Amino acid sequence: MTTKLTLFTAKLVQDSALSVSGLDRETSADQPFALVDGVPTLVGRGLKGAAVAMAKRFFDPLPRAVSDDIKHGALRRSAWEFADATTTGVPRIRAGVGIRHKTGARAGGVLYDREVIPAGTVWQLSFRVDRSYALHDAEFEEAEGILGYVLAEHWAKGRCWLGGGAARGLGWCRLDDLNAYRFGEAAYEAWVKSGRRTLPTALGAVPVVSPTRSWCFRTLDVNVAFGEYKPDPSEAAWGLDMFAVGPHDTERAVQPTGDGQWAKPAWAINAPVPDVLSTDRALLMDGPRPLVPGASVRGPLRHAFSRLERAAGHDVKDPHLVQGEVGVDDLAGQAFGTVNKSSRILIRDARAEGEWAAAKLHMHAEDEFSAGSYGSAKRDAVRLLRGTFPVRIVVEGATAEEVEPLVKLVDRQVALGALRHLSIGGHKTRGAGAGHWQAKPWVADDVAKARDWTAPKETDEPKASATRSERSFIERPAGADAWVKTTNGMLTEPLTLGAAAKVAKSSLGEKLVAWWCDPTIDLSLHTPPATFGREWPADGDHLQVDEIAFYAERAVWRAARTANGARFVLIEETAQADDAKPTRVVHTPARLHGFRRFSAANTGQGNVLLREWHLGDEVLGFTFTQEQR
């Protein structure tokens, strides 16, 4: 069976909250989530970008059928096609703040918020690899196998980073229920006729190919625990390690109680715990459990690193003071990333696991003279009294030489946490944040180069198939200067293929290179109409069109349907005159792909040469000067 299309389906499950930037709308968030008609949407372009970025880690060169580059000449359409995904979830607000390295106080002007989709949300994904966009079966199999490798060997194993803030804990996802389907001609026809619901039998295993480039992944899982502080397990506790991290301002006055235990006074031991508590400063929650954002772990790691480097006499910049102008020579920037270079250290949000306990504590500022409550400074705040947060840290890089120094850096900071010298969250100077860091062994998921692959040359395409076009473009002539005259007008007759051809022929004469049209939707048509041709259409052709163009060697006649009736424009080269404009002529090769569509007859394959008239930085118009089958 000749494969026409390969379809991958899967469920995307969020292990942390997800941030995908959308358009500004009626929202107070600095970074809104992408919504389409009010529905949260994972745009296919973003999904594909993440997949291509992951593929580039393991495959060099990446086939042009996956992702093309302008350095190869004319861009080719990718064989990878990613559909948008939607969910029924509701975005929530996540606050972010910049912290000064030296003081631990909030940096001025670095308080922001973003809309996120909560962890645990499930998205249904659909990816396709289309054979018609690959030069050879070998290139298609490579493109198919690369996508299968990325999905099965990395995204399905939790190394799927989407959206913004992946290094700070957002966008960590994984795939469940991954399946692959191959469509032959018959299966494809049945799939289309069923509204893309009838699928063939899923493949026994997802098709993959071996990587052509090495890459290193090192994963460290650290449990950060809060509760009783017992240096000697056999003795009484010395104190209590608490934790505090605040939510967005809109949520700080209301504290969901979740599924944890809450401390109560003796007179209320038997009283039920309400669903929410009123408070002055709430604790950040992810559903029914407290949450430690990855940014709340990443920040202290960077601050501790900066302090050690400054103590050693090295200059380390605070990014909140230089407003993102941390250079590539900055030691902290090399480890934790800059505006222009992403960090190789990624830290996931941590959600409390197991049993946890919290309390709403009443606090006040004390008057230094009377030892009483100072003025109106009485308040209450929620503190986590007991809980364990599984923090995951991933270090990645192209070589072990690049990764090992970062692994040692993380080990040094985690060692401080094991001594309770690395506080996280808020109110670090008021008894909160000094949890106990317990690290598990590093797990190496390094990828080793297994083979070499050479991109096929375009001239290597088999010539036996008469239905496929030559892949070489028409030779591009040198540019030139020309005077161009434009004429505008209205059409009195309805805009049909025949009526437009009649008017255009009177302007262009009999010399025609080609014509093209965009038909008006007409559900009464039983056969796909022709939308491209090389001969003048018949005057009696009543096909209604929304737009149409007739191309001569040095002129073009175009017409379009508008709200005020059909209008046309004639652009033609002429001698120098007052009503003509000087333009620069640029020739651009292009290609007719000959795709099979439902709404139009096949145009056939071939090459064309565009003659473009450039007026300053804009293109005034273009025509076909040559068409080659």
N, C-alpha and C positions, 0 to 999 in steps of 0.2 A: 504494500500500500504506500503510495506517495503521500507524504504528510503535507497538508496545505496550511495547517494552523496547529499550534500547541497552546492549550489553555491551562493556566495554573489558578487554582482557587484555594483560599485559606481564610481562617479567622484570625484577625489581628487582635491580640489581647494586650492591653496596657498594663505594664508592671509599675508604672509611675504616671503622674499626670502628664498631659500632652498639650503643647503650645504650638499652634500653627497660625501664623500671622494672616489676618484678613484685612478687609477694607475698613477705614474709619466710618463709624456710623453713630447712631445715638447711644453711645456708651461712655462711661466715665473711665474705662480702662485705657491705659497708655498703649497697650498692645492687644487689640481685640482678636478673638478667634475667627477663623474663616467660616462665614455663614453664607449659605445660598438659599434664598427664600426662607430665611429663619432657621434652616437646618444646618447643624455643624457638619462640615465637609472636610474630608481629607482629599485634597486636590491630587489628581493623578500625576501632575507634573512634579509635585513634591515627593510622592512615593517613588517615581522613577528616578529622580535625582538622588535619593537616598540609596536606591539599588545600584545605580551606576557608580556612585562614590564607593560603595562597598566592593563592587566588582573590580574597580581600578586598584584596589589593594592587592588583589590576587592574580590579576591577568594583565600582562603587558607584552605585546600591544593588545588593546581592546579592539575587537573587530568593528569596522565602520558600520556594520549592520546593527551594532548596539548603540554606539555613540560616536558621531562623526566630529571632525574638527576642520576648520576652514583651511588649515595648512595643507589638506589633501586636495584643495580645489573646490569644486562645487559640492555643496553639502548633500548627503544622501539621507533619505528618511529612515528613521530607526525601525527595526523589526520588532522592538519592544513596544507594546502598547499597554498603558496602565489606565484603568478606569477610575473615576472618582469614587470615593467611599463615603457613606453617610452613617449617622448614628442617631438614636433618639435621646442621647444624653443632653444635659444642660451645662453650659460653661459656668465655671466658678471663678472667682477672683483670687489670684495668688499675688501677694505683695512681695516686693524685692527691695533691698536696701544695700547701699554701699557702706562699708565699715572702714574707718581710718585704721591703718596698721599700727600706729604708735599709741593712740589713745583708746581704741576700741569703741569710740563714739561714732554716731552716724555721720557720714560725709555729706556735706552740703550739696543739694541739687541732685542726689543720687537715690531718691526715693521714687519708686515706680510700681506699677501693677500691671498684670496681664491676665487675660482670660485663659483658663485651662479646662480641659476635659478631665474629670477625675480618673484616678487609677481604677483598673478593673473593667473599664468600658471595652466593649467588643465591636469590631468593625468587620464587615464582610468584604474581602478583597478579591479582585479578578485581574489577572495579568495574561497578556497574549504575546506570542511570538509568531509573526506572520511570515510565511515562506516567501511571499511575493516580493519582499523588500531585501532579500539576500541574493547575492550573485550566484552562489553555488549551493548545492546540498551541504557541502562541507562547512560553508560559512553559516548556514542556517543551523546546522547541528551544533556548531560552536556557540552561537548566540543562545540557542535553547539550553545547552548544557551549562553555560555561565549563569543564566538566570536561575536554573534549577539548583546549581551549587550554592549561590548566594542565599536562596530561600531555605533549602534543606539543611545546609551545613552551618549557617550563621543566624539567619533571622529566626529559624525554628528553635535555636538554642539560646535565645535571649539577647543576641548581639544585633538587635535592630534598633537603631537610633533615628528618630524622626523629629521633625520640627526644630524649634529653637531651644537652646539651653540644655543640650544633652550632657555637656560636661558638668552642669550644675544640677543634674538629677531628673530633668524633664525628658519625656519622649522615649523612655526605655520600654520596648515592646518585644513581643515574641509571637510566633505563628503557631496556631493549632489547626488540626484537620487539613494539612496540606495535601493536595491532590493534583495530578497532572493528567491531561487528556489530549490525545492526538487525533486530529480530524483529517480523514481522507476526503475525497470529493463527495462521496455519498453521505458520510457522517456530517460534513459541513453543510450540505444542502438541507438535510433533515434538521440540523440545529437552527439554521436561519428560518426555515419555515415554521418551526415551533416557537418562534419568538425567543430564541437562544435559551431554551429550557431543556430540550432533549439532548443529553450528553452521551457520548459513547462510554464504554467501560473504562474506568480509570486505570492508568498504568500501575503495574505492581510496585514500581519504585520510581521516584522522581528522577528524570534524566539529568545527569551531572557530567561535567568534564573536570579533569584534574587541573589544578592551578599552574600557571606559568610564571609565578612570582612568589617569593617567600614573604611572609608577614608574621609578626609576633603579637600575641595576645597574652597578657598575664592578668589573672583575676585574683583579687584578695577579698575574702569575706570577713568582716569585723563585726562582732557583737558589742555594741556600746550599751552598757547596763547601768541603770540608776537604781538606788535603794540604799539599804543600810551599808555604812562603811565600816568594815571589819578587817583591820590589818592582820589580826590574829583570829582565825575562825572560831577558836575555842573561847574567846573572850567576848565581852559585851561590845555592842556597836559603839564606835566613837562618835558617830553622827549620821547624817542622812544626806546622800547625794540626790539633789533634785534637778529637775530640768524644766526650762521655760522657753518657748518660742511663740511669738504672737502671730495671729492671723491678720487678714486685711482689716483696716479700720472699720469697715462696714460690719464686721463680724466680732469685733473685740468685746462688745458688751453682752453677747449671748454665748454661753458655753454649752454645747451638746455634751451630754454625759456619756454617750456611747455605751460600750459593753464592759466597761471597767468597774472597779470598786472605788467608792468615794468615802473619804474619811468623814465621820459624823461626830458631833458632840454626844456625850453620854446620854443626854435626855432625848436624843433622836435616833437611837440605835435601831429601833424597830420601824422607823418611818421609811416609806418607799423613796427611792431616788427618782426625782423628776427627770423628764426627758431633757430639759435645758435648765441652766442656772443663769441668773443675772450676775454680772461681774464687771469690774472695771477693765481687767486685762485677761482675756481668754487664752486658752491654749490651742494651737493649731491642730486641727483634726483632719483625717482623711477617712470619711465615712464614720464608722463607730470607734476608730482608734487614733491615738496621737500620731503625729508625723514629724519626722526630722527631714527638712528639705536637703537635697544634696548640696545646695549653696551654703547651708549652715555648717556643713562639714568641710567643704572645700575652702571656705574663707579662713577658718582657724588653721588649716594646714598651710595655706600660703602665708599667713601672718607669722606663724612659728618659723617657717623657713626664712622669711625676710629678717626676723629678729636675729636668727643665728648668723646669717650672712653679714648683717650690719655689725654684729659683734666681732666678726672676723675681719672687719675693715673694708668690706665690699659695699659699693653703692647699689642699693635696690630701691627702685622707684615705687611710690604708692600710686596705683593707676587712678585712684579717685582724686588725686591732687593734680595730676598732669592730664586728666581728661582723655584717657585712651592713648596718649602719645608714648606708651612704653615701647622702647626700641627693641630690636632683635638682639641687642647685646645685653639687655637686662637679664640678670640671672633668674629672677622670679618669672619674667616673661617667657624665657626659654622653657621653663618647666611647666608653667600654668597657662601659657598662651597669651597672645596679644590680640589687638584688633585685626591684624592682618594674618595671623597664624593661629590656627586652632590648637587647643591644648591636647596633649596625648594622655592626660590623666582625666578620666571620666568617673564621676561619683553619682550613684543612683540615690534617689529619695529612699528613706528608710521608714517603714511603717511598723509600729510596735507589734510584737508578736508575743503570744502567750498571755499570761495574766498581767494586768497593769492596774495601778492605783493612782489616784490623784486627790487633791484637796483644794478647796477654796480657802485661802488664807487671808485673814484680816491684817492689814499693815498700816503703819502710820510713821510719820517723821517725828522724831522726839525733840522737844525743846531742850537746848543744852543747859539752860539754867534751872528750869523747873522739873525736868525729866518727864514732863507730861506730853500729851499729844500736841504737836505743833500746828496751830491754826486749823486750816481745812485740809491738811495733808493726809487725812485718813482715807484709806482705799482698801480694796481687796484685789487679789490676783490668784489665778489658778496655777498650781505647780504639779508636775508629775512627781509622785513619790516613789513609784516603783515601775520598772518597765525595761524591756530590752529591745533595741533597735538593730536589725541586721543591715549594716551598711555594706554595699558592694562597691569596690574600686577596681576599675579596669585601666591598665596601662597598655598602650598599643604603639607600634612603630614598625618601620620597614626592616630594621635589623636589631639583633641583640645588643649591639653597641649603643644603639639609640635608646633602647628600653631599659637596660640594666641600671643606668644612673637614676632613672625615674623610680625604679623599684626600690633602690636603696634610699632615695629621698622619702618615699612613702613609709618605708620601714622605720626610718628615724623618727618621723612624726607620730607613727602609731605607737612606738616605744614610749614616747612622752604620754600618750593617752593611757598606756598600761600603768603608768605611774600616777595617773589622774592629774597630769600637768597640762592637759590639752582640753580646755573647756569649750563647749559648743552651746549654741543658743543664746538667749538673752540673760541679762542680770548675772553675768559671770562674777561680778564683784560683790554680789549679794547672796551667795550661797547656792547658786544654780549652775548647772552645766558641767560639773566635774565628774563625769561618768567614768566607768571602768571599761577600757578598750581591751577586748580579748580577740586576738587575730587568729584565724585559721591559716594553714599553710597556703602559700601561693599555688595557684593552678595554672599551668602553662598550656595554652591552646594554640601553640604556634603552627603556622601553615608553612609547609615546605614545598618549594618548587619541584614539580613532578615531571615536567615536559617543556618543550619549546613549541611555539606555534607561530607560523608566518602568515601574515595576511595575504590572501590570494590577490593577484593582479587582475585588474578589470579586463585586460586583454586575454586572460585565460578562460573566459566564458566560452562554453561550447557553442559552436556555430551551426550545429545541426538543426536547432529549433528555429523555424522560420518565423515564429510568432514573437520572438524576443528581439528587441531593438539592439542596434550596435551601441556599446557603452561609451565609445569615444565621442566627444562633443565636436561640433563643427568648429573649424579653426576661427579664432576671433580676429577680425580685421582691426587695423589701427583706428584710433579715434579721429574725429574731424570736426570742423565747425560748419554750421548750417543755419540758414534763416528759416524760421518756422512761422506759419500763419495759422491762426485758429478762427473758426467760424462756428457760432452757436445758433441754435434755432429751436422752434417747437415743431412737433409732428401733429398734423391734423387728424391723421388716421389712427386707429387703434394699433398698438405696438405688437405686430406679429412678425414672424420670420419673413414672410413674403413681402409685406409692406416695407419693412426696414431694408430688405435687399433692393427693392425698387428705387428707394431714395438714395441709398448708398452707391448704387451703380451709376446714377446720374452724376454723382460727385467724384467718384474714383475712376470711372471708365470701366473698361472690360478687364483690366489687369488686376487680378486678385491672387493673393498668396494663400490666404486661409480666412475662415470666419469662425467665430465662437459665440455661443449664447448661453444664458442662464434661463431655462424655461420657467414659466409661471406654474405653480402647483396646479395640476389638473387631474383630479382623481378619476376622470372618465377615460383617460388614456389607458390602453391595454398593453401597449408595447413601449419600451424605453425610447424616447425621441433622440434624434441625432443632435448633439450639441457642438460638434466640430466638423468642419468640412473644408474642401479645397476647391469646390466649384460653387458658382452662384446658386443659391436656393431658388426654387420655382416661385414666380410671383404670386401664385395662388396658394402658397403654403400658409395655413392659418394657425400654426403653432404660436400661442401667445408666449411672450418672453418678458422678463423683468429687465434684462440687460443684454446687449448684443454688440459685437464689434466685427468690422470687416477690415482686414489688413491688406494694404498694398505695399509695394516695396519701399515707398517713401512717404506714405500717408496712411492714416487710420480714420475710420468713421465709426463713432460709437454712439449708442443711444441707450437711455435708461428710463424706466417708468418712475415718475415722481408723484408727489401728492397734488401737484398742479398740472399734471399731464405729462406726456412723453416728451423728453428733450433730447437733442442730439448735439454732438460737437464733431467738427472736422478738423483734424490736425494734419497739415501737409507742409512739406518743404517747398520753398519758393525762392525766387530771387530777392535780393535786398530791396526792402520797401518800408514805407512808414508804418504800415500796419503789420509788419513782421518783426519777430523777436530773434536776436542772436542766441543760438544755443550751442552746446557742446554735444556731439554725437558719440555715444558709447555703445559698443556692441557687446551683448551678453548672451552666451550660449545657454540654452535651456533644453528640457526634455519632455516629451509626451510619454507618460508612464503607461497609458493604456489600461487603467484599472477597470475592472468589471464592477459596475454600479447598478443599483436597482432603478435609479431615476433617470438614467441616460444611457444611450448606446455607447459601446466601447469606442473610444477615439482612435484606437490603434497606437502602436508605439513608434517613436521616431524622435529626431532631434530638430530643434528650431533655433534660429538666430534672431535675437531681439535687437532692434535698432531703437535705442532710447535717446530722447531729447532732454538733456539736462539744462535747466535754467537756474544758475547759481547752485545752491545746495539741494534743490528740489528736482524731481523728475516731472517734466511737463506732460509726457506721454511716451508711448512706444508703439512699434509695429513689428510685424514679422517680415524680415527681408528674405528669409530662406527657410524652406521646410524640407527635411531630408528623411526619407523612410528607411 
